[in-house]
Structure formats: structure tokens, C-alpha cells
Amino acid sequence: MKTKERGIDKMKKIKKLTITAITALAVATATSSLTPVHAEEAQQAAIEATNNDKRMAQIGGAIRHFLGDKTPIAFKSGLKSGKVNAYYEGDSNNFTVYYSKAKEGKNFNDPSLKDATSYVTIEKKTYASATEAKSAINYSNGQAQMGLPKIQLGSGLTGTLDNANGQKFIHWNSGKWSMTVRSTGSQDPTKTARKIVNKLAGNYLPQPSSRAAGNFVIGQGSGMQKQVMSWDKGNAVYTVKASDLNTLLTFTSSVQ
């Protein structure tokens, strides 16, 4: 896994700048062409694209229109089928954007989406200070895992394995990110940890101000629990939650 703050070679910098320029243009275009559906529904915006990547760009443009042009947005839905839709609640300081899947594409903030089941959410919570925001991240610097058995995870990363209260944990750090996989039963979390490392290899996670954390759950009953990735930015914390691990990783690694 590579985070934005780590050194990358010249070709990857060029690639990253090119991708950023393309996505920035897509959002700028989507924002400039926003069309309120009705005057009495000013918080809605038309999402006309049928391709999910383009829908995500248009949704991102709507998010930045309503919540501020610096708001982090995702460019990948993580869906393999169906149409991605989205609505939000809150304001520029504290909000949640709910993404759902349907056969039919809807406008951003369509009232009917509030009855839909979200498959991934991204939220922002603003604290009184950057120190409070930093403390809200479920982060470990690895000191508590010193002396535990080590496991090679790939991409030059090493994790530690812990057993406590009938559960197993694998933890590792990469840049400013702290990652933990918890198994609620007898299942070995090593395979999942390596899957995460492999999935994120060559991708760029959001760059936090101070710290960030990914907390993942596998095993009995884990399907009902949210996989979570959070990072601080100034005095705010952004959190992505999803039930499906692949969705969470794809979505979060596309956030800009």
C-alpha cells in the first residue's frame, strides 16, 4: 500500500498529476452544468450519466456545489452492476453522504433515496480543534504490538499477530495509516490482511493531516458490521463505512 505522503518515482508523479487533472476537469464540468430539478427542490441536482464512473463525477460535482469545493469526493463507486445514486444529510461542517445501488439512476438528493439501503457512506465530523480530531481516530502506532509474532504481508509490509478474548488481530502501519484486521472467530486474519495490502498496492489513500486508520472485521457475524476507514484533516475527521471490504477499499482509494 502506498500513501500520498510517501516518496514516489517520477513516472508515478506524472501519472498521479494526469489522473488528478482529469478528475478535476470532470468535477468542474459536472459542477458547472448542475441543473436544479425544480425551484422548490433546490437541493437536488440532475445526474444524467448512465456510466457509473461518470455518475460518480457528476455526484461529486453536486457534493462540492452543496457542501463546498474542497470537500473530498470519491470517483469509484465500487459497484459491479446497477446504477449508483446518492443523497446527503447535514451541512458543510458535519454531513453524511449515502450511496445506494438501484436498477434506475436517480438525481442527486432525490427524496426517494432516503428509503434506499446505502452500501457505502462517507461522513465528515468537525471538532473544536485539530487535537480533538486527531484523538478521534482509532489509531495505533504499533508500540503496543511490540514483541508479538510477525507476519510478512507483501509490498515490504510486516504485520503483528495477536490473540485476545477468543479473537485474532493483525496490525500494521504504512505511512500515516494504521491498519487492523480483527477476526471474531477461528478464522485466520492473515489472508484478509494480505488481500488488503495487495488491493491497495499502487493505489493512493487519502492523505491525513496527522493520522488515519483502517479497521476491518471478518468471521462470524462480520457481514453485519461496518468496515471503516478514517482520516483527519485539520479539525475534521472523514470516515468511510461499508459492509463489503472490496467496496470500501475501491471507494476510499479513489477519494480526492
Secondary structure as the mmCIF struct_conf table of DSSP 4:
data_model
#
loop_
_struct_conf.conf_type_id
_struct_conf.id
_struct_conf.beg_label_comp_id
_struct_conf.beg_label_asym_id
_struct_conf.beg_label_seq_id
_struct_conf.end_label_comp_id
_struct_conf.end_label_asym_id
_struct_conf.end_label_seq_id
STRN STRN1 LYS A 2 THR A 3
TURN_TY1_P TURN_TY1_P1 LYS A 4 GLU A 5
BEND BEND1 ARG A 6 ARG A 6
HELX_RH_AL_P HELX_RH_AL_P1 LYS A 10 SER A 32
TURN_TY1_P TURN_TY1_P2 SER A 33 SER A 33
BEND BEND2 VAL A 37 VAL A 37
HELX_RH_3T_P HELX_RH_3T_P1 ALA A 39 GLU A 41
TURN_TY1_P TURN_TY1_P3 ALA A 42 GLN A 43
STRN STRN2 ALA A 45 ALA A 45
BEND BEND3 ASN A 51 ASN A 51
HELX_RH_AL_P HELX_RH_AL_P2 ASN A 52 LEU A 67
TURN_TY1_P TURN_TY1_P4 ASP A 69 LYS A 70
BEND BEND4 PHE A 75 PHE A 75
BEND BEND5 LYS A 80 GLY A 82
STRN STRN3 LYS A 83 GLY A 90
BEND BEND6 SER A 92 ASN A 94
STRN STRN4 PHE A 95 ALA A 102
BEND BEND7 LYS A 103 GLU A 104
STRN STRN5 PHE A 108 PHE A 108
TURN_TY1_P TURN_TY1_P5 ASN A 109 ASN A 109
HELX_RH_3T_P HELX_RH_3T_P2 PRO A 111 ASP A 115
BEND BEND8 ALA A 116 ALA A 116
HELX_LH_PP_P HELX_LH_PP_P1 THR A 117 THR A 117
STRN STRN6 SER A 118 THR A 126
BEND BEND9 ALA A 128 SER A 129
HELX_RH_AL_P HELX_RH_AL_P3 ALA A 130 SER A 135
TURN_TY1_P TURN_TY1_P6 ALA A 136 ALA A 136
BEND BEND10 ILE A 137 ILE A 137
BEND BEND11 GLY A 142 GLY A 142
HELX_RH_3T_P HELX_RH_3T_P3 GLN A 143 GLN A 145
TURN_TY1_P TURN_TY1_P7 MET A 146 GLY A 147
BEND BEND12 LEU A 148 LEU A 148
HELX_LH_PP_P HELX_LH_PP_P2 PRO A 149 PRO A 149
STRN STRN7 LYS A 150 GLY A 154
TURN_TY1_P TURN_TY1_P8 SER A 155 GLY A 156
STRN STRN8 LEU A 157 ALA A 164
TURN_TY1_P TURN_TY1_P9 ASN A 165 GLY A 166
STRN STRN9 GLN A 167 SER A 174
TURN_TY1_P TURN_TY1_P10 GLY A 175 LYS A 176
STRN STRN10 TRP A 177 SER A 183
BEND BEND13 THR A 184 SER A 186
TURN_TY1_P TURN_TY1_P11 PRO A 189 PRO A 189
HELX_RH_AL_P HELX_RH_AL_P4 THR A 190 LEU A 200
TURN_TY1_P TURN_TY1_P12 ALA A 201 GLY A 202
STRN STRN11 TYR A 204 LEU A 205
HELX_LH_PP_P HELX_LH_PP_P3 PRO A 206 PRO A 208
BEND BEND14 SER A 209 SER A 210
STRN STRN12 ALA A 212 ILE A 218
BEND BEND15 GLY A 219 GLY A 219
TURN_TY1_P TURN_TY1_P13 GLN A 220 GLY A 221
HELX_RH_3T_P HELX_RH_3T_P4 SER A 222 MET A 224
BEND BEND16 GLN A 225 GLN A 225
HELX_LH_PP_P HELX_LH_PP_P4 LYS A 226 LYS A 226
STRN STRN13 GLN A 227 LYS A 233
TURN_TY1_P TURN_TY1_P14 GLY A 234 ASN A 235
STRN STRN14 ALA A 236 ALA A 242
BEND BEND17 SER A 243 ASP A 244
HELX_RH_AL_P HELX_RH_AL_P5 LEU A 245 THR A 252
TURN_TY1_P TURN_TY1_P15 SER A 253 SER A 254
#
